[in-house]
Amino acid sequence: MRWVYLNGELVAAEQAALPALDRGLLYGYGLFETMRSYGGRVFRLAEHYRRLEAGADLLAIPVPLTLAALEEAVEATLARNGLPDAYVRLTVTAGPGGDGGNASVILFAREVTEYPPELRERGMAAVVSAVRRNETSPLARVKSLNCLDNLLAREEARRSGAGEALLLNTRDFVAEGAASNVFLVRDGTLVTPGVEAGALPGITRQAVLELAGEEGIEVVETSLALSDLAGAGEAFLTNSVMEVMPLVSVDGRPLGPGRPGPLTERLARRYRDLVARETSTAPAV
């Protein structure tokens, strides 16, 4: 049986329920965070919480738990489900009323669906989605429950046999992947769309930017056209579950040599080392 944290209590998943008039259900009015735990500890939980707080402030949703309470909830949920290494999803809904005082918190964990090693060795393919990211919308910078654009784009990728879909913004620049941030390497420089292009400020994205700085790699956040991707020496995608994933083709056309590049592999190793360091004090589950 799977156990879910709901508003301060662990309940059986089959019994977890929200009011029918919850605005998260009716309007997608709420936020979520997708996280990954290693050995019973979520990587950069505090950063996920701060991003949630920023989104909640924008949407005028009071966050009904502190960071300390979230840490306890995560530990309890992982332990009750016997899942030290897990996909962890936090959801905060706006609740059924208009006073902002009835927000609900849902936290669940499930086994991580690992990307196969052979995919990392050969790299992921992507397609350019017909769905556009509206970079002028405040929702472009938060993980809103209203994420049908991303799901539609992911479905395009699935139908095409690709692992990810890239979203262009209203100015025809690359914003992000449907579930990832996008990086490319050009003449030894790491280049990625800025948040003003419609990119979500990803937690893994930020970690990679920090690692690049430590490695002495020049980083540029700027507008990227599809032609920039086509001319890249290498490219990769990031999110909390896939970590650092080589991107080797878009719409069937290879990027660079069509295989994972050396800087991608270097940053992927550094990221795994960073995760190991920051989660090494995890309690036993």
C-alpha positions in Angstrom: 0.0 0.0 0.0 1.3 3.5 -0.8 1.1 6.1 1.8 0.6 9.8 1.1 1.2 12.9 3.3 -2.0 15.0 3.2 -2.3 18.1 5.3 -0.1 16.9 8.2 -1.1 13.2 8.2 0.1 10.0 6.5 -2.9 8.3 4.9 -3.4 5.4 2.5 -3.3 6.7 -1.1 -6.7 5.2 -1.8 -8.2 7.3 1.0 -6.5 10.6 0.3 -9.1 13.1 -0.9 -9.5 16.8 -1.5 -12.8 18.9 -1.4 -14.6 18.8 -4.8 -14.5 22.6 -4.9 -10.7 22.8 -4.4 -9.5 25.4 -6.9 -6.5 23.2 -7.7 -8.9 20.7 -9.1 -11.3 23.3 -10.7 -8.7 25.7 -12.2 -5.3 24.2 -11.8 -4.7 26.9 -9.1 -1.7 25.6 -7.3 1.9 24.7 -7.4 4.1 21.6 -7.4 7.7 20.6 -7.0 9.3 17.4 -8.5 12.2 16.3 -6.5 14.5 13.3 -6.1 15.7 11.6 -3.0 19.0 9.7 -2.6 19.4 7.5 0.5 16.4 9.1 2.2 17.3 12.7 1.6 16.0 15.0 -1.1 18.7 16.8 -3.1 18.4 20.6 -2.4 15.1 20.4 -0.7 15.6 24.0 0.6 15.9 25.3 -2.9 12.8 23.5 -4.0 11.0 25.1 -1.0 12.2 28.6 -1.8 11.0 28.2 -5.4 7.6 27.0 -4.1 7.5 30.0 -1.8 8.2 32.4 -4.7 5.5 30.9 -6.8 3.1 30.9 -3.9 3.7 34.6 -3.3 3.0 35.3 -7.0 -0.2 33.3 -6.9 -1.2 34.6 -3.4 -1.3 31.2 -1.9 -0.1 31.0 1.7 2.3 28.1 2.1 0.8 26.0 4.9 4.0 24.4 6.1 7.5 25.5 7.0 10.7 24.2 5.5 11.3 22.2 8.8 7.8 20.7 8.5 8.4 19.8 4.9 11.7 18.1 5.9 9.8 16.0 8.5 7.0 15.2 6.0 9.5 14.0 3.4 11.4 11.9 5.9 8.2 10.3 7.2 6.8 9.7 3.7 9.9 8.0 2.5 10.2 5.9 5.6 6.6 4.8 5.6 6.8 3.8 2.0 10.3 2.2 2.4 11.7 4.3 -0.5 15.1 5.8 0.3 15.7 6.5 -3.5 12.5 8.0 -4.9 10.7 10.4 -7.1 9.1 12.9 -4.7 6.2 15.1 -5.6 5.0 18.0 -3.5 1.7 19.7 -4.4 0.1 22.8 -2.8 -3.4 23.7 -3.9 -5.2 26.9 -3.4 -8.1 25.2 -1.5 -11.9 25.6 -1.9 -12.3 29.1 -0.7 -11.3 32.6 -1.9 -9.7 33.7 1.4 -6.4 31.8 0.7 -6.6 30.1 4.1 -7.6 26.6 3.0 -4.6 25.5 1.0 -3.8 21.8 0.9 -0.5 20.0 0.9 0.0 16.6 -0.7 3.3 14.8 -0.7 3.9 11.4 -2.2 6.9 9.3 -3.2 7.3 6.5 -5.7 10.1 4.4 -7.1 12.3 6.4 -9.5 12.0 5.3 -13.1 15.7 5.3 -14.0 16.8 6.3 -17.5 18.6 3.3 -18.9 22.4 3.5 -19.1 22.4 2.9 -22.8 20.2 6.1 -23.3 22.8 8.1 -21.4 25.5 6.5 -23.5 23.9 7.3 -26.9 22.0 10.4 -25.9 18.4 11.6 -26.1 16.4 12.7 -29.1 14.0 15.6 -29.0 11.4 17.2 -31.2 10.4 20.9 -31.5 6.8 21.1 -30.2 4.0 23.1 -31.9 3.2 24.3 -28.4 4.6 27.7 -27.6 5.8 29.0 -24.2 4.4 32.5 -23.5 7.5 34.1 -21.9 5.5 37.2 -20.9 3.2 35.2 -18.6 4.1 35.1 -14.9 3.3 31.4 -15.0 6.4 30.7 -17.1 8.5 31.2 -14.0 6.6 28.9 -11.6 5.6 25.2 -11.5 1.9 25.7 -11.7 -0.6 22.9 -11.7 -1.9 24.4 -14.9 0.7 22.6 -17.0 -1.3 21.2 -19.9 1.1 22.9 -22.4 3.9 20.7 -21.1 1.8 17.6 -21.2 0.7 18.2 -24.8 4.3 18.8 -25.8 5.4 15.6 -24.1 2.7 13.7 -26.0 4.1 15.1 -29.3 7.5 13.7 -28.3 6.0 10.3 -27.4 4.2 10.0 -30.7 7.4 10.9 -32.5 9.5 8.4 -30.6 11.5 11.1 -28.9 12.4 11.5 -25.3 11.7 15.2 -25.0 9.9 18.1 -26.7 11.5 21.6 -27.0 9.3 24.6 -26.5 9.9 27.8 -28.4 8.6 31.1 -27.0 6.5 33.7 -28.8 9.7 35.2 -30.4 10.8 31.9 -31.9 13.6 31.4 -29.4 14.1 28.2 -27.4 12.6 28.5 -24.0 13.0 25.0 -22.4 12.1 21.4 -22.7 8.6 20.2 -21.7 10.2 18.8 -18.6 13.7 20.1 -18.7 16.1 23.0 -19.1 18.2 23.2 -22.2 22.0 23.7 -22.5 24.4 23.8 -25.4 28.1 24.1 -25.8 29.5 26.5 -28.3 33.2 27.0 -28.7 33.8 25.8 -25.1 31.2 28.2 -23.7 28.1 26.8 -21.9 24.9 28.6 -23.2 21.4 28.3 -21.9 18.2 30.3 -22.3 17.6 32.9 -19.5 14.4 33.0 -17.5 13.3 36.0 -19.5 13.0 33.6 -22.5 10.4 31.5 -20.6 12.8 29.1 -19.0 11.8 27.7 -15.6 14.5 28.5 -13.0 15.3 24.8 -12.5 17.0 23.4 -9.4 19.3 21.1 -11.4 19.9 24.0 -13.9 21.2 26.1 -11.1 23.4 23.4 -9.8 24.9 22.9 -13.3 25.6 26.6 -13.6 27.4 26.5 -10.2 29.5 23.5 -11.3 30.4 25.2 -14.5 31.6 28.2 -12.6 33.8 26.0 -10.3 35.2 24.3 -13.4 36.1 27.6 -15.0 33.7 27.2 -17.8 32.3 30.4 -19.3 28.5 30.5 -19.0 26.2 32.7 -21.1 22.4 33.0 -20.5 21.0 34.4 -23.7 18.3 33.9 -26.4 18.8 30.7 -28.4 17.4 30.1 -31.9 17.0 26.7 -33.4 20.0 27.5 -35.6 22.1 27.9 -32.5 21.2 24.3 -31.5 22.0 23.1 -35.0 25.4 24.6 -34.8 26.2 23.5 -31.3 29.1 21.2 -30.6 27.1 19.4 -28.0 23.9 19.8 -25.9 22.2 18.4 -22.9 19.0 18.6 -20.8 18.6 18.8 -17.0 15.9 18.1 -14.5 15.8 16.6 -11.0 15.0 13.1 -12.2 17.1 12.8 -15.4 19.9 14.8 -13.9 22.2 15.7 -16.8 21.1 14.0 -20.0 22.9 14.3 -23.3 20.8 15.7 -26.2 22.1 14.4 -29.6 19.3 15.2 -32.1 16.4 17.5 -32.7 13.7 16.6 -35.2 15.8 13.8 -36.5 18.8 16.0 -37.2 22.0 15.3 -35.2 23.5 18.0 -33.0 27.2 18.2 -33.4 28.6 14.7 -34.0 25.3 13.1 -32.9 26.7 11.6 -29.7 27.3 12.8 -26.1 30.1 15.4 -25.8 33.0 15.6 -23.4 31.8 18.7 -21.5 28.3 17.1 -21.0 29.9 13.9 -19.6 32.2 16.0 -17.4 29.3 18.0 -15.9 27.2 14.9 -15.5 30.0 13.3 -13.4 30.4 16.5 -11.4 26.7 16.6 -10.8 26.6 13.1 -9.5 29.5 13.9 -7.2 27.7 17.0 -5.9 24.5 14.9 -5.2 26.6 12.3 -3.3 28.2 15.0 -1.2 25.1 16.9 -0.4 23.0 13.8 0.4 25.7 11.7 2.2 24.3 12.6 5.7 20.9 11.1 5.0 19.3 9.1 7.8 18.7 5.4 7.3 15.3 4.6 5.9 
